[in-house]
Amino acid sequence: MSDYMVTENSGPNAIRYRAIVVAIHWLTAAVVVAQIWIGFTFGDYPRGSPERSLLFDWHKTLGAVILLLAVVRLVVRFTNPPPPYPQDFPRWERALAVWNHRIFYVLLFALPLTGLAAVSGRAADGTVKLLGGFAIPAIPGIPKENGFGDAHEWLVYTTIALVVLHVGAALKNQFMDRGPVASRMPPFRQTRPAGPPADA
């Protein structure tokens, strides 16, 4: 990917994301938050209990949804490149925001795939069952006991850290800086006039 997002700017005003990008962003955010909550909750129930089984089925199903959303999101991103940041948004913050997004894209694929790998070793018929009678192919050749569950767990903590960073930056832009960059993602909007170029 080019670093035009760091070196270029949109002038004094922000260019808002297109409606389809906004919709995918908030849908992904909602599913990821729900997935994190379920992931930390189903382990509170005894193994073999109906509650644990149901929540685990939800966890696997939402994982498949996240993987599908990641594919759609990547296609939309390549066909709708994100606009540059406004001129008064410092380059170091642009670089931090750009790499936060890029790592998050990697995680949107890595999380469901490591989760799928973790359960594939116990998929007796070669498929992983989801809610609603759906199923996805298991990854072949994975032993019952594998390290993908541990990798999946570490990726979850990495995702939480990035989400906290992303949300913190969004709140800073909206309520502290209040500049044009806040207007990029609806429903946020700038509440002060644009400042001078940060790169000057």
Backbone hydrogen bonds in HBPLUS format (Angstrom, degrees):
<---DONOR---> <-ACCEPTOR-->    atom                        ^
c    i                          cat <-CA-CA->   ^        H-A-AA   ^      H-
h    n   atom  resd res      DA  || num        DHA   H-A  angle D-A-AA Bond
n    s   type  num  typ     dist DA aas  dist angle  dist       angle   num
A0006-VAL N   A0003-ASP O   2.87 MM   3  5.40 153.2  1.94 114.4 122.6     1
A0007-THR N   A0003-ASP O   3.12 MM   4  6.48 161.6  2.16 153.8 159.0     2
A0008-GLU N   A0004-TYR O   2.87 MM   4  5.28 159.3  1.91 138.9 143.7     3
A0010-SER N   A0085-TYR O   2.95 MM  75  5.83 145.8  2.06 125.7 134.1     4
A0087-GLN N   A0011-GLY O   2.78 MM  76  5.06 171.3  1.79 142.1 144.3     5
A0017-TYR N   A0184-ARG O   2.96 MM 167  5.84 165.9  1.98 156.8 152.5     6
A0021-VAL N   A0018-ARG O   3.05 MM   3  5.37 120.8  2.41 105.1 119.5     7
A0022-VAL N   A0018-ARG O   2.99 MM   4  6.32 159.3  2.03 156.6 163.2     8
A0023-ALA N   A0019-ALA O   2.92 MM   4  6.14 162.0  1.96 152.2 156.7     9
A0024-ILE N   A0020-ILE O   3.07 MM   4  6.23 163.8  2.10 145.1 149.0    10
A0025-HIS N   A0021-VAL O   2.91 MM   4  6.04 155.7  1.97 146.8 154.2    11
A0026-TRP N   A0022-VAL O   3.06 MM   4  6.32 168.9  2.07 157.8 158.2    12
A0027-LEU N   A0023-ALA O   2.98 MM   4  6.07 155.0  2.05 147.0 154.7    13
A0028-THR N   A0024-ILE O   2.88 MM   4  5.89 163.3  1.91 147.2 152.1    14
A0029-ALA N   A0025-HIS O   2.95 MM   4  6.16 157.7  2.00 145.3 152.1    15
A0030-ALA N   A0026-TRP O   3.01 MM   4  6.14 159.5  2.05 142.7 147.4    16
A0031-VAL N   A0027-LEU O   3.03 MM   4  6.25 163.5  2.05 152.2 156.4    17
A0032-VAL N   A0028-THR O   2.88 MM   4  6.01 164.0  1.90 155.5 160.0    18
A0033-VAL N   A0029-ALA O   3.02 MM   4  6.16 163.9  2.05 149.4 153.6    19
A0034-ALA N   A0030-ALA O   3.04 MM   4  6.20 163.5  2.07 146.4 151.3    20
A0035-GLN N   A0031-VAL O   2.82 MM   4  5.96 152.7  1.90 145.6 154.0    21
A0036-ILE N   A0032-VAL O   2.91 MM   4  6.15 156.5  1.97 150.5 155.8    22
A0037-TRP N   A0033-VAL O   3.05 MM   4  6.31 163.9  2.08 150.5 154.7    23
A0038-ILE N   A0034-ALA O   2.94 MM   4  6.18 165.5  1.96 152.3 156.1    24
A0039-GLY N   A0035-GLN O   2.83 MM   4  5.94 157.5  1.88 147.2 154.3    25
A0040-PHE N   A0036-ILE O   3.10 MM   4  6.34 145.7  2.22 147.1 154.4    26
A0041-THR N   A0037-TRP O   3.06 MM   4  6.13 121.5  2.41 136.9 152.5    27
A0041-THR N   A0038-ILE O   3.03 MM   3  4.91 139.3  2.20  95.9 108.2    28
A0042-PHE N   A0038-ILE O   3.01 MM   4  6.01 168.0  2.02 164.6 161.2    29
A0044-ASP N   A0041-THR O   2.91 MM   3  5.57 163.4  1.94 121.6 127.2    30
A0045-TYR N   A0042-PHE O   3.27 MM   3  5.85 166.9  2.29 114.7 118.6    31
A0049-SER N   A0046-PRO O   3.11 MM   3  5.60 159.9  2.15 134.2 135.1    32
A0053-SER N   A0049-SER O   3.06 MM   4  6.30 165.9  2.08 156.0 160.1    33
A0054-LEU N   A0050-PRO O   2.93 MM   4  6.07 160.6  1.96 149.6 154.5    34
A0055-LEU N   A0051-GLU O   3.02 MM   4  6.21 169.5  2.03 150.7 153.8    35
A0056-PHE N   A0052-ARG O   2.84 MM   4  5.98 153.4  1.91 148.3 156.5    36
A0057-ASP N   A0053-SER O   2.91 MM   4  6.11 149.6  2.00 143.1 151.3    37
A0058-TRP N   A0054-LEU O   2.94 MM   4  6.28 151.6  2.02 146.8 155.0    38
A0059-HIS N   A0055-LEU O   2.83 MM   4  6.09 148.9  1.92 142.6 151.8    39
A0060-LYS N   A0056-PHE O   2.92 MM   4  6.22 159.8  1.96 150.9 154.6    40
A0061-THR N   A0057-ASP O   2.95 MM   4  6.09 158.0  2.00 144.6 151.3    41
A0062-LEU N   A0058-TRP O   2.82 MM   4  5.98 167.8  1.84 154.3 157.4    42
A0063-GLY N   A0059-HIS O   2.97 MM   4  6.08 144.3  2.10 138.6 148.9    43
A0064-ALA N   A0060-LYS O   3.08 MM   4  6.41 149.3  2.18 143.8 150.6    44
A0065-VAL N   A0061-THR O   3.00 MM   4  6.35 151.5  2.08 145.2 153.8    45
A0066-ILE N   A0062-LEU O   2.82 MM   4  6.07 155.6  1.88 149.0 154.9    46
A0067-LEU N   A0063-GLY O   3.04 MM   4  6.31 155.5  2.10 144.9 151.1    47
A0068-LEU N   A0064-ALA O   3.00 MM   4  6.27 159.0  2.05 146.8 152.4    48
A0069-LEU N   A0065-VAL O   2.81 MM   4  6.06 161.5  1.85 152.5 158.1    49
A0070-ALA N   A0066-ILE O   2.82 MM   4  6.00 147.8  1.92 144.7 153.9    50
A0071-VAL N   A0067-LEU O   3.12 MM   4  6.45 153.2  2.19 146.5 152.2    51
A0072-VAL N   A0068-LEU O   3.04 MM   4  6.36 169.6  2.05 155.3 157.5    52
A0073-ARG N   A0069-LEU O   2.68 MM   4  5.77 160.8  1.72 149.8 156.4    53
A0074-LEU N   A0070-ALA O   2.92 MM   4  6.03 154.0  1.99 143.2 149.4    54
A0075-VAL N   A0071-VAL O   3.03 MM   4  6.31 162.4  2.06 152.9 157.2    55
A0076-VAL N   A0072-VAL O   2.89 MM   4  6.11 166.0  1.91 155.7 159.8    56
A0077-ARG N   A0073-ARG O   2.87 MM   4  6.02 149.9  1.97 142.6 151.5    57
A0078-PHE N   A0074-LEU O   3.06 MM   4  6.32 156.0  2.12 149.1 153.9    58
A0079-THR N   A0075-VAL O   3.05 MM   4  6.30 145.1  2.18 145.2 155.1    59
A0080-ASN N   A0076-VAL O   2.69 MM   4  5.67 126.0  1.97 142.2 156.8    60
A0089-PHE N   A0086-PRO O   3.15 MM   3  5.75 163.5  2.18 121.7 124.2    61
A0198-ALA N   A0087-GLN O   2.78 MM 111  6.09 171.3  1.78 136.8 137.4    62
A0093-GLU N   A0090-PRO O   3.13 MM   3  5.39 123.6  2.46 101.2 114.7    63
A0094-ARG N   A0090-PRO O   2.98 MM   4  6.34 149.9  2.07 148.0 157.6    64
A0095-ALA N   A0091-ARG O   2.85 MM   4  6.12 166.2  1.86 158.1 160.2    65
A0096-LEU N   A0092-TRP O   3.04 MM   4  6.18 157.6  2.09 139.2 145.5    66
A0097-ALA N   A0093-GLU O   2.89 MM   4  6.01 161.1  1.92 145.9 151.2    67
A0098-VAL N   A0094-ARG O   2.82 MM   4  6.02 161.9  1.86 154.9 160.2    68
A0099-TRP N   A0095-ALA O   3.02 MM   4  6.18 167.1  2.03 151.1 154.0    69
A0100-ASN N   A0096-LEU O   2.93 MM   4  6.02 147.0  2.04 142.8 152.5    70
A0101-HIS N   A0097-ALA O   3.05 MM   4  6.27 159.6  2.09 147.9 152.3    71
A0102-ARG N   A0098-VAL O   2.98 MM   4  6.27 158.0  2.03 146.5 153.1    72
A0103-ILE N   A0099-TRP O   2.96 MM   4  5.99 166.8  1.98 146.2 149.5    73
A0104-PHE N   A0100-ASN O   3.00 MM   4  6.09 150.2  2.09 139.8 149.0    74
A0105-TYR N   A0101-HIS O   2.92 MM   4  6.24 146.2  2.03 146.8 155.5    75
A0106-VAL N   A0102-ARG O   3.19 MM   4  6.56 156.0  2.25 145.2 150.6    76
A0107-LEU N   A0103-ILE O   2.97 MM   4  6.30 157.2  2.02 149.7 156.0    77
A0108-LEU N   A0104-PHE O   2.93 MM   4  6.19 145.4  2.05 146.1 155.2    78
A0109-PHE N   A0106-VAL O   3.15 MM   3  5.49 142.9  2.30 104.0 114.1    79
A0110-ALA N   A0106-VAL O   2.81 MM   4  6.03 167.1  1.83 153.2 157.7    80
A0111-LEU N   A0107-LEU O   2.82 MM   4  5.51 170.2  1.83 145.2 148.0    81
A0113-LEU N   A0109-PHE O   3.20 MM   4  6.22 155.8  2.26 148.0 155.4    82
A0114-THR N   A0110-ALA O   2.89 MM   4  5.91 159.1  1.93 149.9 154.7    83
A0115-GLY N   A0111-LEU O   3.01 MM   4  6.14 153.7  2.08 148.2 156.3    84
A0116-LEU N   A0112-PRO O   2.82 MM   4  5.97 153.6  1.89 142.1 149.3    85
A0117-ALA N   A0113-LEU O   2.91 MM   4  6.10 156.3  1.96 141.4 148.2    86
A0118-ALA N   A0114-THR O   2.93 MM   4  6.07 148.6  2.03 140.1 148.4    87
A0119-VAL N   A0115-GLY O   3.28 MM   4  6.59 145.8  2.40 145.3 152.2    88
A0120-SER N   A0116-LEU O   2.93 MM   4  5.92 127.5  2.21 144.0 158.8    89
A0122-ARG N   A0119-VAL O   3.17 MM   3  5.70 154.3  2.24 112.4 119.6    90
A0123-ALA N   A0120-SER O   3.11 MM   3  5.07 167.2  2.13 109.3 111.0    91
A0126-GLY N   A0123-ALA O   3.24 MM   3  5.31 166.0  2.26 108.4 111.6    92
A0138-ALA N   A0126-GLY O   2.96 MM  12  5.28 178.3  1.96 126.4 126.1    93
A0128-VAL N   A0136-ILE O   2.74 MM   8  5.32 164.2  1.76 161.0 166.3    94
A0136-ILE N   A0128-VAL O   3.03 MM   8  5.32 154.2  2.10 139.8 145.8    95
A0130-LEU N   A0134-PHE O   2.76 MM   4  5.08 164.6  1.78 147.9 142.6    96
A0134-PHE N   A0131-LEU O   3.40 MM   3  5.99 169.2  2.41 114.3 117.1    97
A0151-ALA N   A0147-GLY O   3.16 MM   4  6.49 160.8  2.20 149.9 155.4    98
A0152-HIS N   A0148-PHE O   2.79 MM   4  5.92 156.4  1.84 146.4 153.4    99
A0153-GLU N   A0149-GLY O   2.98 MM   4  6.21 151.2  2.07 141.9 149.3   100
A0154-TRP N   A0150-ASP O   3.06 MM   4  6.38 158.2  2.11 150.5 155.2   101
A0155-LEU N   A0151-ALA O   2.99 MM   4  6.25 154.3  2.06 148.7 156.1   102
A0156-VAL N   A0152-HIS O   3.00 MM   4  6.28 141.5  2.15 142.6 153.1   103
A0156-VAL N   A0153-GLU O   3.15 MM   3  5.05 122.7  2.49  91.2 105.6   104
A0157-TYR N   A0153-GLU O   3.20 MM   4  6.61 155.9  2.27 148.6 153.1   105
A0158-THR N   A0154-TRP O   3.03 MM   4  6.31 152.3  2.10 145.1 153.2   106
A0159-THR N   A0155-LEU O   2.87 MM   4  6.07 152.9  1.94 144.1 151.4   107
A0160-ILE N   A0156-VAL O   2.91 MM   4  6.24 158.2  1.96 152.2 157.8   108
A0161-ALA N   A0157-TYR O   3.06 MM   4  6.29 157.5  2.11 144.1 149.6   109
A0162-LEU N   A0158-THR O   3.02 MM   4  6.33 155.6  2.08 147.6 154.0   110
A0163-VAL N   A0159-THR O   2.81 MM   4  6.06 156.9  1.87 154.4 161.4   111
A0164-VAL N   A0160-ILE O   2.92 MM   4  6.13 161.8  1.95 151.2 155.7   112
A0165-LEU N   A0161-ALA O   2.99 MM   4  6.22 156.9  2.05 144.1 150.6   113
A0166-HIS N   A0162-LEU O   2.81 MM   4  6.00 160.5  1.85 149.3 154.8   114
A0167-VAL N   A0163-VAL O   2.83 MM   4  5.99 170.6  1.84 156.8 159.2   115
A0168-GLY N   A0164-VAL O   2.88 MM   4  5.90 159.3  1.92 144.3 151.1   116
A0169-ALA N   A0165-LEU O   2.93 MM   4  6.11 155.3  2.00 145.5 151.9   117
A0170-ALA N   A0166-HIS O   2.96 MM   4  6.21 157.0  2.01 147.6 154.1   118
A0171-LEU N   A0167-VAL O   2.93 MM   4  6.17 160.4  1.97 153.9 158.6   119
A0172-LYS N   A0168-GLY O   2.93 MM   4  6.10 152.8  2.01 144.0 152.0   120
A0173-ASN N   A0169-ALA O   2.89 MM   4  6.11 162.1  1.92 151.3 155.5   121
A0174-GLN N   A0170-ALA O   3.01 MM   4  6.18 149.6  2.11 142.4 150.7   122
A0175-PHE N   A0171-LEU O   2.86 MM   4  5.82 170.9  1.86 152.8 155.7   123
A0176-MET N   A0172-LYS O   2.89 MM   4  4.97 148.2  1.99 129.5 137.6   124
A0177-ASP N   A0172-LYS O   2.89 MM   5  6.21 161.4  1.93 154.8 161.1   125
A0178-ARG N   A0173-ASN O   2.78 MM   5  5.44 127.7  2.06 123.6 139.5   126
A0191-THR N   A0178-ARG O   2.95 MM  13  5.16 151.6  2.03 127.0 135.5   127
A0192-ARG N   A0178-ARG O   3.06 MM  14  5.74 120.9  2.43 172.6 157.5   128
A0182-ALA N   A0179-GLY O   3.18 MM   3  6.03 155.4  2.24 123.3 128.5   129
A0183-SER N   A0180-PRO O   2.83 MM   3  5.53 155.0  1.89 122.1 129.4   130
A0184-ARG N   A0181-VAL O   3.24 MM   3  5.70 169.9  2.25 114.8 117.9   131
A0188-PHE N   A0185-MET O   3.09 MM   3  5.96 140.4  2.25 137.2 134.4   132
